[in-house]
Amino acid sequence: MKSVQNLLSEPPTSRFQRASSVHIGREDYASVLLRLIGMELYKIRRRTMSKVLSIISITATLGLFLLIALAAMLTRNGASAEQLRSFTEALRLPTSLALIVQLLNTLGQILIIILASTVVGGEYTSGTIRLMLTRGPTRTQLLLSKLGAAGVCIVLGVIGVTLLGILTGLLLNISTGITQSFDFFSAAWLGHFLLCLLVVMLGLFMYAAMALCLSTLGRATAAGIAGVLTWSFLIEPAVEVISSFGRNISGPTGAFFQALPDYLIGPNISALVQNQERYLFPSLSNLQTPAPSDLHALLVLAVYLALLIGLACWVSVRRDITN
């Protein structure tokens, strides 16, 4: 009995010695958030889904340029030198960059929606969300860490696909016998190229935030995937159709319907990309329709981003997850 009383009277630090391999980091908000982002990235790297998505993105990038090169080889004998040069333009800069941007804005959007929905919805599906919320970090930190991990994946994915696409195009272009010209390159062009990549990242981040929000609301991966795809491929096209009817209506009502697409996510992302493509691809500038200004697009996207993240955080903090 005496030994038990002595044990209970001892301070906890003397009874439990932390292993030397365990290092407790800083406990401020930002440090905890960064460690949580690292944890989420580790989980993403270990999941089979993320590996499948990576393979799809790499295969799609390589396959796209391989198909162009193969088609050029098949038509090489029956085409003139000028026709061959025009046909294989997509293998060379700067046109190959336009192809990569289009791939990122289409396939990349679908892949990041799946990834972000899985990161959030998987916690609810497997029930690990209860365990996560008992480990110390706040609910807001856990939610922001998932969004931060999605952002890191977007940055790495965009840079990786862009470099892979450019290098693949240049290597396959050797088989055509046409020399790559760098007359287009300048400091200004490089600046717009970097801005274009940032815009693509912002667009993908918007869809990741929407997937995170809807997965949080629906407590499932399917809620995020189905919700964002419905918005992108059903609601926004429907609004575009309604806007086209507004051209036949005079007065404030017609102006209201025509202005609706200017306040959607997709058209504003496209506007930011298009405003950069005017500098990157001057030959395509005449084919593009007038787009809203960069300031207008950024303000609209900022409002959407604040609403999506704010709603997800509010629901996550208020939700009872004991059931």
Secondary structure, DSSP 8 states (H G I E B T S, - for coil): -HHHHHHHHS-HHHH----TT------SHHHHHHHHHHHHHHHHHH-HHHHHHHHHHHHHHHHHHHHHHHHHHHTTTTS-HHHHHHHGGGGSTTHHHHHHHHHHHHHHHHHHHHHHHHHHHHHHHHTHHHHHTTSSS-HHHHHHHHHHHHHHHHHHHHHHHHHHHHHHHHHHHGGGT-----TT--HHHHHHHHHHHHHHHHHHHHHHHHHHHHHHHHTSHHHHHHHHHHIIIIIHHHHHHHHHHHTTS-HHHHHHHHHGGGGSHHHHHHHHHHHHHHHH-GGGGGGS-----HHHHHHHHHHHHHHHHHHHHHHHHH-----
